[in-house]
């Protein structure tokens, strides 16, 4: 028995949930697929599948063995890829998932520069504010905001998630009332709707003293941060925003920072931009090189 091919066949049968579809996928005959599975079952002394005329499902032993086979094949594949990276430089594909707002704020520029530096490498970049999709999507690298306690993932801070309050000069001209903790309810607010942001109170810090204030009612509520940022620049209201997003607008005067003597609580998104990757990809060279490239980029712009 060719053990490597037999394990690959097992994993394919599980993924396709069909001997015939696995055979088609592998370019083999259904009888060859059945023979490979039978050889594994004979070696183990137990059945891996329960098969009837209507359905096929893994036994408990089959579930355990298929998971081990998937992990073993993954490790071998990763090792082969790593050796290739050492010999030929970065190549192949790097799959990245990231929070939606990271794209226009810095990730697009990072990826463009990274591709120029590594012309043999392809990038797949998926942007989403769906935390479950991002953390369970099977990407090589995740750029995440907020706590991450998912088992099997390594979490590495790569940048700072410093929070600031800002508005455009046009809004401040239209509503000249000073912005301070006592007047927050009298201003127009642009607020980001996200499952992690369900609190009714904010915490402001000044010289180590905490001030709890009631969250104002939003004038515009949206689940798209870039939409809110565009409205802030257009003068629609006040926006709480991460420094990495607001910095270019603050630098050229399109936005003005407010209540700079207060520190805004970093809320549920936490104090850091996080690089997250599966523990079994710990030593993947292309992942580590990209993280180092991103860290250098964020540091250069004062976001580290």
Protein Blocks (a to p, Z undefined) as FASTA:
>chain_A
ZZklmmmmmmmmmmnopaklmmmmnopafklmmmmmmmmmmmnopafbdcdfkbccddfk
lmmmmmmmmmmmmmmmmmmmmmmmmmnopehjddddddfklmmmmmmmmmmmmmmmmmmb
ccdddddfbfklmmmnopabdcdedjdfbghiacddfbdcddcddddfklmmmmmcccdf
klmmmpccdddddfklmcfbdcddeehiacdddddddfbdcfbfklmmmmmmnopaccdd
dfklmmmmmmnopaccehklbccdekjnojbdcddddfklmmgmklmmmmmmmmmmmmmn
opZZ
